[in-house]
Amino acid sequence: MIGLQGLKAARIVAGLTQEQLAQKSGVSRVTIAMLESGKQTLAKSSTIIKLADALKVEPQVILCLEG
């Protein structure tokens, strides 16, 4: 699992609400809200890919990779 940092920014740039992103990605709105708020700090790679595809960005755009 990997942490997300840029999800909210990418969603706003795409002009989508959390509900719209949920519909496009198949990821629940609750999960998206928790990821954006930091209440959930990890996501499966499959979730990241679904969100990135729905936002039409590379997964790296929404990831926070520390190292």
N, C-alpha and C positions, 0 to 999 in steps of 0.2 A: 504494500500500500504506500501511496505517496501523498504528501500534503499539497494543498492547492492554495494559491495566493491571488492569482489574477482572474479568477472566475467572474467576480462581480464586474470588474472593469471591462472584461471582454463582452459580457452580457449587455452592459450599458452601451458600449460602442456599437453592438449589433442592433440596438434599439428594441430589445426584447424584455418583457417582464419575466419574472420567475416562472409564472404559469405558462407563458408561451414557450420558454426554454424547456420546461418539463414536457410539454406536448411534443415538441420537435425532437427531443432527445430520448424520451422514454424513461428519464430519471425523475423520480417524484419531486414535486415542488418543495416538500418538507426537507428532503435531502439537499436540494440546491440551497435552500435557506440556511440550513445548518452548516453547510460548507462555506457559504459566503460570510456567515456571522462568526465563524471560528468555533462554534459549538461542536462541530465534527471536523477534525483536522486531517483525517486520512480518507483516501478514496481508492477503490480498486482501479486497476489500469483500464478495465472495461468501462467503468463509469467515466473516467477521464476521456477516453476515446469517444464515447457517445456524446459527451458535452462538447468536445472540440469539433466533432463533425457537425453537430447542430449549429454551432457558432461559426462554422466555416473558417476555423483557425487551426494551426498546428497545435498539438497537445502542449508543447513547450510554452505557449502563450499563457495558459492557465495554471501551469505548474510553478511551484516554488521549490527549486532544487537547492539544497544546502550542501556545501562540501568544501 
